[in-house]
Amino acid sequence: MARDRRVAERARHLIENNQKEKSAAAVASATRLCGETNINTPMAKAKSSTTKIAPKANHNPGGKEMSEHKEARTGFIENVSNLGGALFNVKGVKKFASWYIDTSEKLANGALDFQASATQWAKETPLAPIFSAQNEFSRKLVERSANAARSLWLLN
């Protein structure tokens, strides 16, 4: 409350000193000082004084020096880059690729096993050779794709 009163008094003083000029700069500086504080002067009631002006970019409400902020920012950036280096190294990527290829191959073979069990009803019908050929072709395709992926990633 006391701070708001001091700010309002300072703004009134600025307005009174600059009232002769009635310049936009005087209104802007008073508005910047008081923000949303009500000032009962003709100048403050002017339409241009209701415009909010952003606080200064170098304003430091926490009281820390700018060098402390720069050091903290630099430390944070170094920590993030170290974390990225640990996560995205060649060994990590190869390990992930190996896991992904193995998991995909297991899932595909599981789906093919389910398909084979789902087509057991056609064992004694003319469709049996079609289903078995499809299953054989699919298993070869999965096996070759997994081997090709392992070769590309140099995992063999």
C-alpha positions as CSV (number, residue, x, y, z in Angstrom):
1,M,0.0,0.0,0.0
2,A,2.7,2.4,1.0
3,R,4.7,1.6,-2.2
4,D,1.6,2.2,-4.3
5,R,1.1,5.6,-2.6
6,R,4.7,6.5,-3.2
7,V,4.5,5.5,-6.8
8,A,1.3,7.5,-7.3
9,E,2.9,10.6,-5.6
10,R,5.9,10.3,-7.9
11,A,3.6,10.0,-10.9
12,R,1.6,13.0,-9.9
13,H,4.9,15.0,-9.5
14,L,6.0,13.9,-13.0
15,I,2.7,14.9,-14.4
16,E,2.6,18.3,-12.7
17,N,6.2,19.1,-13.8
18,N,5.5,18.1,-17.4
19,Q,1.9,19.5,-17.5
20,K,3.1,22.6,-19.4
21,E,4.5,20.4,-22.2
22,K,1.6,17.9,-22.2
23,S,3.8,15.6,-24.1
24,A,3.1,12.0,-24.8
25,A,6.4,11.2,-23.1
26,A,5.3,12.7,-19.8
27,V,2.1,10.7,-19.9
28,A,4.0,7.5,-20.8
29,S,6.5,7.9,-18.0
30,A,3.8,8.5,-15.5
31,T,1.8,5.6,-16.7
32,R,4.8,3.3,-16.6
33,L,5.4,4.4,-13.0
34,C,1.9,3.9,-11.7
35,G,0.7,1.0,-13.9
36,E,-2.9,0.6,-12.9
37,T,-2.9,3.0,-10.0
38,N,-5.6,5.7,-10.1
39,I,-4.3,9.2,-10.3
40,N,-6.9,12.0,-10.1
41,T,-5.3,14.5,-12.4
42,P,-6.6,15.7,-15.7
43,M,-3.5,14.4,-17.4
44,A,-3.9,10.9,-15.9
45,K,-7.5,10.7,-17.1
46,A,-6.4,11.4,-20.7
47,K,-7.1,8.5,-23.0
48,S,-3.4,8.1,-23.9
49,S,-2.5,7.4,-20.2
50,T,-4.6,4.2,-20.1
51,T,-2.1,2.6,-22.4
52,K,-0.1,0.0,-20.5
53,I,3.7,0.1,-21.0
54,A,5.7,-3.0,-20.4
55,P,8.3,-2.9,-17.6
56,K,11.9,-2.5,-18.5
57,A,13.6,-5.6,-19.9
58,N,16.5,-5.3,-17.5
59,H,14.3,-4.9,-14.4
60,N,15.4,-7.5,-11.9
61,P,12.8,-7.9,-9.1
62,G,14.6,-10.8,-7.5
63,G,17.7,-8.8,-6.7
64,K,20.1,-11.1,-8.4
65,E,22.8,-9.7,-10.5
66,M,22.7,-10.3,-14.3
67,S,25.9,-12.3,-14.1
68,E,24.2,-14.8,-11.8
69,H,21.4,-15.2,-14.3
70,K,23.9,-15.8,-17.1
71,E,25.8,-18.3,-15.0
72,A,22.6,-20.2,-14.2
73,R,21.5,-20.2,-17.8
74,T,24.9,-21.4,-18.9
75,G,24.9,-24.2,-16.3
76,F,21.4,-25.3,-17.4
77,I,22.4,-25.4,-21.1
78,E,25.5,-27.4,-20.2
79,N,23.4,-29.9,-18.2
80,V,20.9,-30.3,-21.0
81,S,23.6,-30.9,-23.6
82,N,25.3,-33.4,-21.3
83,L,22.0,-35.2,-20.9
84,G,21.5,-35.2,-24.7
85,G,25.0,-36.6,-25.2
86,A,24.2,-39.4,-22.7
87,L,20.9,-40.2,-24.3
88,F,21.7,-39.9,-28.0
89,N,25.1,-41.5,-28.3
90,V,25.9,-44.3,-30.8
91,K,25.6,-47.1,-28.3
92,G,22.2,-45.9,-27.1
93,V,20.8,-45.6,-30.6
94,K,22.1,-49.0,-31.6
95,K,20.6,-50.5,-28.4
96,F,17.2,-48.9,-29.1
97,A,17.3,-50.0,-32.8
98,S,18.1,-53.6,-31.7
99,W,15.3,-53.6,-29.2
100,Y,12.9,-52.1,-31.7
101,I,13.8,-54.6,-34.4
102,D,13.5,-57.6,-32.0
103,T,10.2,-56.4,-30.6
104,S,8.7,-55.8,-34.1
105,E,9.8,-59.2,-35.3
106,K,8.3,-60.9,-32.2
107,L,5.0,-59.0,-32.7
108,A,4.9,-59.9,-36.4
109,N,5.6,-63.6,-35.7
110,G,2.9,-63.5,-33.0
111,A,0.4,-62.1,-35.5
112,L,1.4,-64.8,-38.0
113,D,0.9,-67.5,-35.4
114,F,-2.5,-66.1,-34.6
115,Q,-3.4,-66.0,-38.3
116,A,-2.3,-69.7,-38.7
117,S,-4.4,-70.8,-35.7
118,A,-7.4,-68.7,-37.0
119,T,-7.2,-70.5,-40.4
120,Q,-7.2,-74.0,-38.9
121,W,-10.8,-74.4,-39.9
122,A,-9.7,-74.5,-43.6
123,K,-7.4,-77.5,-43.1
124,E,-9.6,-79.9,-45.0
125,T,-10.8,-77.4,-47.6
126,P,-9.4,-76.2,-51.0
127,L,-8.3,-72.9,-49.3
128,A,-5.7,-74.6,-47.1
129,P,-2.8,-74.4,-49.7
130,I,-3.6,-70.6,-50.1
131,F,-3.5,-70.0,-46.4
132,S,-0.3,-72.0,-45.8
133,A,1.5,-70.3,-48.8
134,Q,0.4,-66.9,-47.4
135,N,1.8,-67.8,-44.0
136,E,5.1,-69.0,-45.4
137,F,5.5,-66.0,-47.5
138,S,4.8,-63.7,-44.6
139,R,7.2,-65.4,-42.3
140,K,10.0,-65.1,-44.9
141,L,9.2,-61.5,-45.4
142,V,9.4,-60.8,-41.6
143,E,12.6,-62.7,-41.2
144,R,14.3,-61.0,-44.2
145,S,13.1,-57.5,-43.1
146,A,14.5,-58.0,-39.6
147,N,17.8,-59.3,-41.0
148,A,18.0,-56.3,-43.4
149,A,17.3,-53.9,-40.6
150,R,20.0,-55.5,-38.4
151,S,22.5,-55.3,-41.3
152,L,21.7,-51.6,-41.9
153,W,22.2,-50.8,-38.2
154,L,25.4,-53.0,-38.1
155,L,23.9,-55.1,-35.3
156,N,25.1,-58.5,-36.5
